[in-house]
Amino acid sequence: MKFDIVISSCKKDQFILQKAIESIKKYVINFRRIIVVSSEKLTNIVGVEWFDEKNYPFNIKDIYDNMYNMAPEETRRRKVSYINQLIKLYAHKVIPNLTDNILIYDSDIIFIKKTYFFDNDIPLYGNRIVKLEKGYINYLNHHLKLNKNFDFLNNIEVNKNLKKKGLFCSGICHHIIYNKYIIEEIINLIEKQHNQIFWKYYLNIIDTRDKNKYNHIEPANCELYYNYVVSFHNDKVKIRNITWKEKPAKSKSSNNIIINYDKQFVIDKKISLQEGHNYIAYHSYNREIINL
């Protein structure tokens, strides 16, 4: 089955984005289009489309203004990166002529071996077992605020069993196949229940004012979609074992993979293949503070 690939990116990840696209072309099987969504054109690789972020119904200032329950101020400014999540969730609404199934792809992951995303037209999803602690609990809190039936910790059998051990089955793998009709189903469900535009409600319910960080309400678009599909469309997904090597940049001023890419990537790829991984995640978590 053919599918389109949507990559939300920014200037900070421009170098790794080129390598990510090259890896898609070499190793990802049966894709049709690659579309990079960003506020400025970040690549000139042949066959790759640029879609201007300005065509979306929200901008960075909108994101900031609608997170009015996020504190402190410094955190709120940094979390304008949540525009990345909404760009992915709204891609099917904004980008013309996408396939029914869309591979949502982080701009800082590089595949290192041939990888399929469908088996007999059914999307293949990865997952991982994580500790049920701050971060993941914040996501589960957000799910319940979106809809009381999104109790993914207790209505998914594998999670009920894992919860006894303080664990949770997460769908965050830095890429995921979205079906645009299921995304639309989620959006319509939330808008009908709360009588509010989805993206605004998605942001309005974020809440980090409580000193108890386990009570925080913070979003994760892939976690939402993964758990929704497993809960309500389990026949439309197959879980597969796919793993990766985490190689995050340590700080804004220390990103060795960019400085020493030619040497470092050869080393990382060799080790990752020996460990059986499909890709390497070169994350840079430290985003610059944007002046609003």
C-alpha positions, -999 to 999 in steps of 0.1 A, spaced: 0 0 0 13 34 -10 14 62 17 25 97 21 51 109 46 46 142 66 76 156 85 72 186 107 106 203 111 123 235 121 156 254 114 173 237 144 169 203 128 178 213 93 211 193 91 196 160 105 165 165 83 186 160 51 200 128 65 165 116 76 151 122 41 181 104 25 174 74 48 137 74 39 145 73 2 170 44 7 152 23 33 114 31 37 94 9 13 63 20 -8 60 57 2 45 80 -24 53 116 -14 75 133 12 62 166 25 82 187 50 61 212 70 80 242 84 80 279 86 107 282 59 120 259 32 146 236 48 156 212 20 163 212 -17 164 174 -21 147 164 -54 112 151 -51 106 165 -16 77 190 -12 77 220 12 44 229 28 44 263 45 34 262 82 16 295 76 -12 276 58 -23 260 91 -52 276 111 -28 284 140 6 298 146 32 299 174 16 328 191 -18 310 190 -2 280 207 13 302 234 -19 321 240 -40 290 244 -17 273 269 -28 297 297 -27 270 324 10 262 318 34 275 343 60 288 348 64 314 321 97 300 309 81 265 304 52 280 286 75 298 261 95 266 255 64 246 249 54 265 219 70 234 204 36 218 208 28 234 174 47 203 161 20 180 176 -9 200 161 8 202 127 8 164 126 -28 161 139 -41 186 113 -20 175 83 -49 156 67 -71 187 70 -46 212 55 -23 194 31 -40 186 -2 -44 152 -17 -28 131 10 -32 93 9 -57 78 34 -28 66 55 0 90 64 34 82 80 40 109 106 78 111 109 100 130 133 126 150 114 155 137 135 154 100 130 175 82 105 166 47 92 195 23 87 178 -8 71 149 -17 49 116 -11 67 80 -18 58 50 0 73 22 -22 61 13 -59 62 -16 -69 38 -27 -32 39 -28 -31 77 -5 -5 93 24 -18 114 29 -1 148 57 -2 172 54 2 210 76 -1 241 72 -8 278 80 22 300 78 30 337 44 45 347 58 77 360 58 115 355 56 122 318 35 93 308 10 99 336 8 135 324 -2 121 290 -28 98 305 -43 128 324 -46 147 291 -64 118 275 -90 117 302 -95 155 299 -101 150 262 -128 123 268 -137 103 299 -138 72 278 -101 76 269 -90 57 301 -63 39 282 -46 27 313 -76 7 324 -95 -2 292 -65 -18 274 -58 -53 286 -20 -51 283 -20 -19 303 -42 -33 331 -17 -61 336 14 -38 333 -1 -13 357 4 -38 386 41 -36 379 42 1 376 46 -1 338 27 11 307 27 2 270 36 34 251 31 40 214 57 68 212 83 55 186 91 88 168 69 78 139 34 64 134 9 57 107 -21 80 109 -53 71 91 -70 104 83 -105 91 89 -96 79 124 -79 113 131 -110 130 119 -131 108 142 -110 118 172 -113 155 164 -150 153 157 -156 134 190 -138 160 210 -153 190 193 -188 176 197 -184 168 233 -168 201 244 -183 224 218 -149 239 210 -124 238 182 -102 208 188 -67 224 186 -78 251 211 -92 226 236 -62 204 231 -41 233 244 -65 248 269 -66 217 291 -28 216 295 -22 224 332 11 225 350 2 248 379 0 221 405 32 216 425 26 178 423 41 170 388 21 138 387 -11 159 385 1 178 354 -19 175 322 3 175 291 -3 162 256 14 137 233 -2 133 199 13 99 190 3 85 224 -32 97 219 -36 82 185 -19 49 193 -40 42 223 -72 53 206 -66 29 177 -57 1 200 -88 7 221 -114 14 194 -100 1 161 -79 -28 171 -86 -47 139 -69 -19 119 -34 -22 134 -7 -48 138 19 -45 165 54 -53 154 88 -53 171 108 -22 159 136 -7 180 160 22 177 191 37 193 187 70 212 215 95 205 202 128 218 221 161 217 233 170 251 227 207 248 222 235 222 259 241 221 270 204 220 257 184 191 285 161 181 265 143 154 264 176 134 300 185 141 314 151 134 287 134 113 308 115 88 327 97 115 301 95 142 273 81 120 294 52 107 301 42 144 265 47 155 251 27 125 274 -2 130 265 -5 167 228 0 160 227 -27 133 245 -51 156 219 -44 183 191 -51 157 177 -15 155 159 -1 125 168 36 130 187 61 151 171 90 169 193 121 170 170 142 192 177 177 202 154 184 231 166 219 239 146 243 217 155 279 216 131 303 234 111 322 208 103 358 212 65 364 209 
